[in-house]
Amino acid sequence: MTRSRTLKTAQATSSTDEKSRTVNINLTAPTSWRALSQEQLRYVLKLLTVYTDKTEVKTVMFLKFCGIEVLKKTQFGWKCLVPVNGLRQVLYLESWQVQSFIHQFDFIDTYEDMDCRLDAVCGLVAVDPLLHGVSFGDYLMAEKYFQIYLATKDEEMLDNLACWLYIDANGLHPGQERGKLRNDTDMVLEPEERFGTFLWYYHVKKILSGRFSNFFQKVDNGDGDFTISSRQIEEQYNIQLRALTDGDPTKENAVLALDCWRALTELDAKAREALELEKMRSKN
């Protein structure tokens, strides 16, 4: 028996070569973050919170997504069962074959280009993947908890972050009343949901930082440390509001209701103007 490998979707098929009497088994599975179903994505996120070794994660993914059941270890590998056309067929896998297969899951080695997220957690549905249509006020709250998490590594902050990335059937965040903001909630995520929330917002930040590069710039606190404190988070929150309201507090509600992309576009323009003015002053 020979085995050919094709990793695209989670299933296995076979064909028989009558001349050579060999059976080709095509094992297939997702090869990118985007190709994962919601169930598969949740499963992978859970594995990543359990295992520290990515090779272990990839091996478990291979077995799970290809429907392989390991029966026993052999001299050169493993005796397994694999579903083929509705039947379970014996398949002998050697170590080198498994190692070759799991390289198809190398996409989990980096989260830089992870452009997917869990569509639902705790009975809530996700907002737009890149926060289009999300109000500036909601964005500021999400950014606040993301920054606090980075500074403290307090995982409860990821629960609070998720509160501003997921909404109920009425379009409201957990514990939110129409027209009112709230600062905390009793919602508690599973470990994989927390990790997924962090990776989602991390990707969003990467996209926003590239799109609004004048506004999103690291600020050194003077000793080479870029960690932001709670006081600095509050200061940035107020600075952004003042910049968009021109210091007029009566405009604050209207600014908070703006689409966050529209608000960030304006903040980026103001940041660009400030940089250009600074360059002119330095020349003079």
Secondary structure, DSSP 8 states (H G I E B T S, - for coil): -EEEE--SSSEEEEEEETTTTEEEEEEE---STTT--HHHHHHHHHHHHH-S-HHHHHHHHHHHHTT-EEEEE-SSEEEEEEEETTEEEEEEEEHHHHHHHHGGGGGGG--TT-----SEETTEEE--TT-TT-BHHHHHHHHHHHHHHHHH--THHHHHHHHTTEE-TTS--TT--TT---S-------HHHHHHHHHHHHHHHHHHHHHTTTT------SSS-----HHHHHHHHHHHHHHHHTT-GGGHHHHHTSBHHHHHHHHHHHHHHHHHHHHHHHH-
